[in-house]
């Protein structure tokens, strides 16, 4: 049996409609070193490193060209190596290799290089979470560090890694902008009434001169979106009425490999 109408919630004008999912312009405070944040979904500025942060090139012995002595080989050894290579290619003919006349055998060293660029980028964006009494690390505890002054643990070299860090001293509490601090929002499916027009009888209570069995002749049915209450718990603050805002720093390490090239060093 369908519950009676009086068991459903009545319209409450004090429950606000759903507000924007993102904070409106000017809603969030400016934080030193992170100016220009508007709080929108696309607000994710990229910060170039300061000049003092640019690392100086290091002299790595592994990058130096080693002094390698190439052993001298005879014509027979060179021909055998060439025939071995030709035989590995089924479309190649071995006759030119067998009849080849060597005029000069000049050894050389071939170095293969692969250039890898390891970069670190830092971006930031406003984030929020329901406030339920957790600690608030606000500006009263110190000046927020600049994006490139936030300490991070360096990952293993040449590995793609992403780390998200809450910037110290950037947290503060604000009234939830979606429910205006009510903790609940008006149901948009039933416009806060808790009831909706029956879709079978189109609100008439009967169809083809028969009582509608779907709404039991009332012409209305309980709203399944809000379960007849006329309101829903706010999806942002989860009913806590307040949000804890903070700046989240995203540090990205990426490895970029370029094309391989060869360097010939004559002996």
MOGI-V336297 format. One record per residue. RES is the residue in one letter. PSI is psi in radians with two decimals (NA if undefined). Layout:
res: {RES/RES}
psi: {PSI/PSI}
This chain:
res: {X/X/X/X/X/X/X/X/X/X/X/X/X/X/X/X/X/X/X/X/X/X/X/X/X/X/X/X/X/X/X/X/X/X/X/X/X/X/X/X/X/X/X/X/X/X/X/X/X/X/X/X/X/X/X/X/X/X/X/X/X/X/X/X/X/X/X/X/X/X/X/X/X/X/X/X/X/X/X/X/X/X/X/X/X/X/X/X/X/X/X/X/X/X/X/X/X/X/X/X/X/X/X/X/X/X/X/X/X/X/X/X/X/X/X/X/X/X/X/X/X/X/X/X/X/X/X/X/X/X/X/X/X/X/X/X/X/X/X/X/X/X/X/X/X/X/X/X/X/X/X/X/X/X/X/X/X/X/X/X/X/X/X/X/X/X/X/X/X/X/X/X/X/X/X/X/X/X/X/X/X/X/X/X/X/X/X/X/X/X/X/X/X/X/X/X/X/X/X/X/X/X/X/X/X/X/X/X/X/X/X/X/X/X/X/X/X/X/X/X/X/X/X/X/X/X/X/X/X/X/X/X/X/X/X/X/X/X/X/X/X/X/X/X/X/X/X/X/X/X/X/X/X/X/X/X/X/X/X/X/X/X/X/X/X/X/X}
psi: {2.47/2.32/2.71/2.79/-0.66/-0.24/-0.24/2.78/2.64/2.78/2.22/1.90/-0.25/-0.28/2.09/2.81/2.87/2.29/-3.01/2.59/-0.48/2.58/2.43/2.82/2.38/0.01/-0.59/2.62/2.68/2.40/2.30/2.25/-0.15/0.69/2.69/-0.07/2.23/-0.25/0.04/2.99/-0.44/0.17/1.62/1.23/2.63/2.29/2.11/2.58/2.55/2.76/-0.63/-0.28/-0.36/2.11/2.56/2.54/2.43/2.54/1.83/2.16/-0.47/-0.33/-0.14/2.61/2.05/2.70/1.74/2.30/2.09/2.20/2.59/2.37/2.72/3.02/-0.66/-0.72/-0.68/-0.73/-0.70/-0.70/-0.68/-0.72/-0.65/-0.70/-0.75/-0.71/-0.38/-0.18/1.94/-0.28/-0.08/2.62/2.40/-0.19/-0.81/-0.61/-0.64/-0.60/0.09/2.36/2.12/2.16/-0.56/2.35/1.95/1.92/2.62/2.77/2.32/2.16/2.36/2.19/2.49/2.02/2.12/2.24/2.11/2.00/2.66/2.22/2.64/2.21/2.83/2.76/2.65/2.41/2.85/2.80/2.72/2.39/2.07/0.61/0.13/2.89/2.51/1.92/1.50/-3.11/-0.32/-0.23/0.03/2.98/2.27/2.36/2.62/2.79/-0.70/0.06/-0.09/2.11/2.42/2.74/2.11/2.31/-3.12/2.42/2.51/0.65/2.34/2.09/2.50/2.24/2.34/2.26/2.33/2.14/2.21/2.56/0.48/0.12/2.53/2.82/2.38/2.63/2.42/2.19/-0.24/-0.66/0.07/0.56/0.18/-0.48/-0.20/2.69/2.64/2.39/2.19/-0.28/-0.69/0.11/0.59/0.13/-0.41/-0.20/2.65/2.70/2.40/2.27/-0.23/-0.76/0.07/0.60/0.03/-0.38/-0.21/2.74/2.19/0.79/0.37/2.56/2.33/2.17/-0.22/-0.75/0.08/0.61/0.04/-0.36/-0.09/2.71/2.72/2.37/2.12/-0.29/-0.72/0.12/0.54/0.06/-0.46/-0.09/2.87/2.63/2.38/2.30/-0.20/-0.94/-0.10/0.56/-0.04/-0.21/-0.27/2.70/2.50/1.96/2.57/2.82/2.23/2.13/2.25/2.05/2.16/2.16/2.24/2.52/2.17/2.19/2.32/3.14/2.60/2.41/2.87/2.57/2.15/2.20/1.83/2.50/NA}
